[in-house]
Amino acid sequence: MTDWQKVYSDRTEYRANIVVSVLEDKGIQPVLINKKDAAYQLGQFEVHVVADDVIRAIKIIKDDIKFE
């Protein structure tokens, strides 16, 4: 995954899946990576996109997704 960049991370899978869905709806192809340790439940879920889509993806996440 040399051309992929992390644009979002969270401890909860459902939030990461929401980000993935929104990015897909906007025409970006994200990848969800589970970096959580199965035994201890430590770690994060990360959303990665290709380098060309990083700025656009970050803007979409910042402007279109609210977790409150």
N, C-alpha and C positions, 0 to 999 in steps of 0.2 A: 504494500500500500504506500508506495513512495510518493505518489502524486495526490494523496488524500490528506486532508487537514481536519482537525477536530474543530467543530463550530459550536458544540453544546455538550454539556455533561450534567448529569443529575444522579442522585442516589435512587430515584424512583423510576421504574421501568415505564409506567404509564405516561409520565411527562415526556420522557425521551421518545416514546411512540407517537405522542401528539406532535412533537416537533418533526419527526419523520413524515407523518401524514401531511402536515401543512407544507413542508418543503416539496413533497411529491406533487401536491395540488398545484404548486407554483412552477412545476416543470424541472425541478432539481432532483437528481437521483442520489439520495443519502444512503449511508450504510450505518446500521445500528450495531455497536460493538458492546458486548457484555463483559465488563472487566470486574464483575462482582465475584468474590470468592464464595463458592457454594457452601463451604463448611461454616464460615463465620459471618457471611452476609456483609462483608466489608467491600468497599469499592464503588464504582460508578458505572453507569451506562453512558456511552459516548456516541454522539452523532458525528459522522465524518462525511465530507463532500469532496469532490475533486477540486484541485487548486483553483481552477478557473471560476468556480462558483462560490468561493469563500465569502467574498465581500457581499454578494447578493444574498447569500444564505444568512449571514449575520444580520443584515438589514431586515430581512423578513422576520427572523426570530425576535429581534428587538422591537419592531413596529407592529407585528401582527399577532404575537402570542403573549398572553398575559396569564400568569398563574397567581391568582389571589384568592 
